[in-house]
């Protein structure tokens, strides 16, 4: 099972029977997308709470 896309409100998951068909490049792009979204969400939360001054 792997996460294809996610954001603060949703997550798309795919189940593979043959994991060897998974693309390494797509996996890295997904990891970047997920970690970027997590950072954006964390910064937005800090801004809303007043603990971050931009």
Backbone bond lengths (Angstrom), bond angles and torsions (degrees), N, CA, C in turn:
res aa  C-N    CA-C-N  psi(-1)  N-CA   C-N-CA  omega(-1)  CA-C   N-CA-C  phi
1 X - - - 1.441 - - 1.527 108.23 -
2 X 1.341 116.71 139.83 1.457 119.78 178.02 1.517 110.44 -144.65
3 X 1.303 114.85 153.90 1.459 121.64 178.22 1.522 107.80 -86.91
4 X 1.314 117.75 123.44 1.453 121.77 178.95 1.524 110.72 -87.07
5 X 1.310 116.83 -46.35 1.459 122.47 179.05 1.517 108.05 -148.99
6 X 1.328 115.43 151.90 1.457 118.57 173.32 1.513 109.08 -157.65
7 X 1.308 114.83 154.66 1.450 121.92 171.85 1.518 106.77 -146.59
8 X 1.306 117.38 -168.35 1.461 120.64 -174.81 1.529 112.12 -64.66
9 X 1.345 117.58 -21.68 1.463 120.34 -173.95 1.527 114.89 -115.10
10 X 1.324 117.94 -11.22 1.461 118.56 -176.77 1.523 111.69 -151.88
11 X 1.342 114.52 163.30 1.454 121.22 177.53 1.525 107.94 -147.89
12 X 1.338 116.39 132.93 1.450 121.57 177.34 1.522 107.67 -109.73
13 X 1.338 115.90 123.60 1.460 122.31 -175.62 1.530 109.29 -117.94
14 X 1.328 116.44 141.35 1.462 121.67 177.28 1.518 108.62 -125.57
15 X 1.317 115.72 138.81 1.457 121.54 176.00 1.519 108.70 -105.51
16 X 1.317 116.99 127.06 1.464 121.91 178.49 1.522 109.79 -110.45
17 X 1.309 115.39 135.79 1.460 119.61 174.90 1.530 108.94 -81.00
18 X 1.332 116.31 -40.86 1.458 121.86 -179.93 1.526 108.49 -112.24
19 X 1.307 117.00 95.92 1.470 122.70 -176.19 1.534 112.18 -64.41
20 X 1.332 117.81 -17.90 1.460 120.04 179.49 1.536 111.72 -68.58
21 X 1.317 117.87 -15.65 1.461 121.40 178.15 1.524 112.17 -82.83
22 X 1.308 117.29 -4.48 1.461 121.57 -179.88 1.526 109.40 -75.05
23 X 1.326 115.89 138.89 1.465 121.57 -179.25 1.529 109.94 -88.07
24 X 1.331 116.75 130.05 1.459 121.18 177.77 1.527 110.39 -65.19
25 X 1.331 117.03 -40.63 1.463 120.65 179.70 1.528 111.00 -61.52
26 X 1.326 117.57 -44.26 1.471 120.32 178.32 1.525 111.03 -65.78
27 X 1.324 117.32 -36.24 1.466 120.30 178.55 1.525 110.58 -63.55
28 X 1.330 117.61 -41.88 1.465 121.02 178.82 1.523 110.72 -66.72
29 X 1.330 116.96 -40.68 1.468 120.41 177.39 1.523 111.16 -62.79
30 X 1.334 117.04 -39.53 1.468 120.40 177.85 1.524 110.99 -66.02
31 X 1.342 116.38 -42.14 1.469 119.60 178.93 1.531 110.21 -61.08
32 X 1.333 117.00 -42.55 1.458 120.72 177.83 1.520 110.28 -62.49
33 X 1.321 116.83 -47.34 1.458 121.30 -178.30 1.527 111.72 -60.29
34 X 1.322 116.50 -43.60 1.462 120.99 -179.29 1.525 110.69 -67.72
35 X 1.339 117.51 -45.45 1.469 119.52 -179.37 1.529 110.79 -68.09
36 X 1.326 117.98 -35.93 1.470 120.89 176.70 1.526 110.18 -63.51
37 X 1.325 116.52 -44.88 1.463 120.75 178.59 1.527 111.30 -61.73
38 X 1.332 116.69 -39.42 1.461 120.58 178.23 1.535 110.82 -63.20
39 X 1.333 116.99 -42.07 1.466 120.75 179.26 1.527 111.48 -65.66
40 X 1.323 116.67 -42.71 1.462 120.86 178.29 1.532 109.77 -61.79
41 X 1.321 116.83 -45.48 1.468 120.54 178.43 1.525 111.62 -61.28
42 X 1.336 117.38 -41.75 1.468 120.98 179.47 1.528 110.92 -64.75
43 X 1.341 117.60 -44.17 1.471 120.23 178.28 1.517 111.82 -64.58
44 X 1.323 117.13 -41.05 1.467 119.59 177.15 1.522 111.37 -62.35
45 X 1.310 116.62 -38.81 1.463 120.63 177.97 1.532 111.16 -64.70
46 X 1.338 116.07 -42.64 1.467 119.85 178.17 1.526 111.31 -64.55
47 X 1.326 117.01 -39.57 1.467 120.59 179.12 1.530 110.97 -63.87
48 X 1.333 116.26 -42.69 1.462 121.19 -179.91 1.522 111.60 -65.47
49 X 1.335 116.88 -33.19 1.464 120.22 -177.91 1.511 112.48 -83.24
50 X 1.353 116.83 -11.64 1.451 120.21 179.03 1.524 114.21 87.07
51 X 1.336 117.75 8.37 1.463 121.40 -179.14 1.526 113.31 -92.60
52 X 1.332 116.49 3.89 1.461 120.36 -177.96 1.509 108.19 -132.77
53 X 1.303 116.80 124.80 1.465 121.40 178.53 1.515 108.52 -110.63
54 X 1.343 115.78 120.23 1.460 119.18 -178.53 1.508 111.92 -98.24
